[in-house]
């Protein structure tokens, strides 16, 4: 009986841990679009942050935003996920194109590497320090040629933000936990399509 109670407690604890982990799961998906297969990007939401794919994110033309507190409409302290059909040949080409565009807009801006390691896909990061005293952390990731997509995570911060290092660490963790999965529609959705 003692063993049975211990096992039951362990199973309840494991169930609660799994539920808590699911509460922090972030999943955003795109359906088949022409030659681009469907896709899903998974990551983990930081404690105290809110995820939005369908109201604010849609309004500003991106796939997902993560933010703290109330939505302000300002870019500061907002993690942004953007997914698009791959057009440039390499991940490095995406980064160089972005860097060129940034320096055209702000020739006095500084560019530094933003190192990180994503075990699931190649990612390259850069930290832009603008003449406007704003810093932009931008990371480009390539889930592979078969995915048909590229993606980026970005976040803007005031250069003198007192929480700058903590926010950059959180941002880095979100990006490093990002995973690409080929999107599979739910089975009942396939059945409904087959019936029509």
Protein Blocks (a to p, Z undefined) as FASTA:
>chain_A
ZZmmmmmmmmmmmmmmmmmmmmmpccdddddehjaccddddddddehiacdfklmmmmno
pabdcdehjaehiaghpacddddddfbfblklmmmmmmmmmmmmmmmbccdddddddfkb
ccdddddddfkopacddddddebjklopacdddddddfklmklmmmmmmmmmmmmmpccd
dddddfklmmmmmmZZ
